């Protein structure tokens, strides 16, 4: 192939060819880095979306629980009962006191729960009886709610059901003259202790206040934005985003995007220069963490669609994000072009070769100095990285280790490098996992990972995760390169989550899941050793009456006192769990039927003889009594270790418990035959 003879043509070739070669060499690296950044953006979007969803679900359910708790206040029920029975409020001093106390309570709730812009008490005919922030009147205020959706829907609901309106524009908390904001109406019916419908309690939730607590607002991450719309595509976030105002249609701003979003319940999609991660939330079915029975709302607005937009990585951002990388790339291109130009110029002017070589030598020296400085910085990063680094030879002997990992071990470099095998620092319990990973690194895979415990100089252990690869050259294996991550925080978090998942937070007892796991162990032990097992189902008598008369705080103290009383009566190996509400189960190990009946009777007597202290007066209001007596009914059943699970024994114990309830409560019944007999 003949080269062009002109200097200009040769210079063009000497410039273009090196650029193409360097680009071809760097392109796979850029593609891999962009893919890594994209994976990171996906992970970040998923993490932030989970945080947004959990925060919204927590705050909504917290509001639902607050509304239900206020609706069950005895003071509110007494006031509605007085209105319902036609009591002349302005003539009854005690009723006036209740009215003032109820008004003060609603004002306090509005003050302390800043999320609500309106708290209203409505009678059965739709008349407004009281509103937080206004002077209490002995007659309706004159405001009529009879035709409002929240009133009509709430009046059709049973107790503990809620009606939740779609987000709408309403008055802010400061009143009509202070402006408007986005709000949600939450309404629930109020029933008396006798089951009669007394009225409706309305809370208006400041939706702007709630959305301002979402992580994307609080964190203020650069470029991270939220997307939230209802089933009709109406924008639900109060702040203007991408030209969309509250209540605006996504379909008008992003028609193709909304068509895709409307047909999927969750997923990921690109949107302009961003990456969208989204999921759906239906308040009618996803309120399981609240105390509400059912949530009613406009069906055409559900489910909501919640999403997180994070910037998609681009080549320009990749290059500009790391000045050192950009500098090296630019220098690489410059050097490649310089070599080509020097080669061309050498054909034209031999006498300029020496000058060009000297200039190139000076440039190389400068680059070498920068390279040495860069190497020093890399070495410093290696030694003081937040994770550990080490290298091992083929025998597993330490040939290099950074200061971070030495600090974890509590040793010096001269005590381990070239002297110690790394497996000596791995605990015997996890050494097999380390050895297996090390064999994979030495094998064809060339990489391996394991979770281990390191033995420290002070005698303690450190949980770590090790990821290693093999350094292989044309001469074969040279050494391993391993990264070590401290897992203490993750292990502590896993232990706390496991404990929380197995424990009832009110009483400190195990929950149903804990009972089933313990029962499986005890039934297996009973099968091996031929030991008897028994089960006692316990239910507190008239517990709903305690909550209705004395309040849920007294009910909680009764449950806690009951758990303490029963624990004192049981043996150390017996298992006491709370199944839910006022229902408990005791698993009695190595206990036959007669012994179980004796234990159950002892528990019944101990409960009856141990009243609970309370500041609420009981029974005789003039006596000033401060102790609440209560009783329990118990059902005893034998556990057959040959059965697949504890469920049949629980069913027999529940049948015996039901028989005790039917027989008058505060007694013990038993059923020892199988449930199907």
Buried (B, 14 or more C-beta within 10 A) or exposed (E): EEEEEEEEEBBEBBBEEBBEEBEEEEEEEBEEBBEEBEEEBBEBBBBBBBBBBEBBBEBBBBBBBBBBEBBBBBEBBBBBBBBBEEBEBEEBEEBBEBBEBBBEBBBEBBEEBEBBBBBBBBBBEBBBBBBBBEEBBEEBBEEBBEEBBBBBBBBEBEBBBBBBBBBBEBBBBEEEEEEEBBBBBBBBBBBBEEEEBBBBBBBBBBBBBBBEEBBBBEEEBEEBBBBBBBBBBBBBBBBEBBEBEBBBBBBEBBEEBBEEBBEEEEEBBEBEEBBBBBBBBBBEEBBEBBBBBEBBBBEEBBBBBBBBBBBBBEEEEBBEEEEEBEEBBEBBBEBBBBEBBBEBBEEEEEEEEEEBEEEBEEBEEEBEEBEEEBEEEEEEEEBEBEBBBBBBBBEBBBBBBBBBBBEBBBBEBEEBBEEBBBBEBBBEEBBEBBBEBBEBBBEEEBBBBBBBBBBBEEEEBBBBBBBBBBEEEEEEBBBBBBBBBBBEEEBEEEEEEEEEEBBBEEBEBBBBEBBBEBBEEBBEBBEEEEBBBBBBBBBBBBBEEBBBBBBEEBBEBBBBBBBEBBBEBBEEEBBBBBBEEBBBBBBBBBBBBEEBBEBBBBBBEBBBEBBBEBEBBBEEEEEEBEEBEBEBBBBBBBBBBEEEEBEBBBBBBBBBBBBBBEEEBBBBBBBBEBBEE
